[in-house]
Amino acid sequence: MADIALTRNQVYQMAEIVAKFPDTEWFIIDASDTSGIGPTVLVKFLMFKDDHKDVDTTVNITDFSTW
């Protein structure tokens, strides 16, 4: 597993997401360097209870100020 570096702003955004979705237990952080400039960071989670899906919601918390 690779390390994922988050800016302070991204940590605050994660805290806001957790606060807004108190019934959500698991969050997936997906970071990729496919842009060639900097990492794209997505937070994925299951908002609607559905036994057939792992995630149904994606929030982009990429901090473009670091690019």
N, C-alpha and C positions, 0 to 999 in steps of 0.2 A: 504494500500500500504506500502510495506517495504522500508526502506532506502537502498540505494546502495552506498557503499563507493568506490571511485575511487582513484587510486594513481595519482601522478602528471604526470607520464608517460602515463597513460590511458587518462587523460584529454588532453594532447598534441596529442595523437593519435586521439581522437574524433575531435579536432580542424582540424587536417589534413584531416580526412574523410569529414568533412563539407566543407572545402576549395576545395577538389577535386570533389565534387558533388554539385555544386552551385544551380542546378535546383531541388534538393531534399529538400522538406519542412519538412518532419517528420522523426525522427529517434527513434527506439525502443531500449532501453537498457535492455537486458535480463541477469540477474545474477542468477546463481544456485550454490548450494553447493553439487552437486552430486558426486564430485571427492573425498570427504572426507578429502582433504588436504587444499584447499582454494577455493575461489569463481571463477567460470568460467564466464567471462563477454563477451557477444556478442552484437554487434551493428547490428541491422537489419533495412533495408530500401528498398524502391522500386526504383530501378534504371531505369527500363524500364517501360514505360507507358503501363499499362495493367489494365483494369477495373475489372479483375477477381481475382487479387491478392492483398494482403495487403503488402507483402514483397517478394522480389526475390533475395536479396543480404544479406549475413551475413558475418561480419568481426569479427574475434576473437581478442579481445584486452586484454586477460587475462595477468596479470602481474605476471609471474611465479617467479620473484625475491622476492616476498613477501611470498612465500611458504616455 
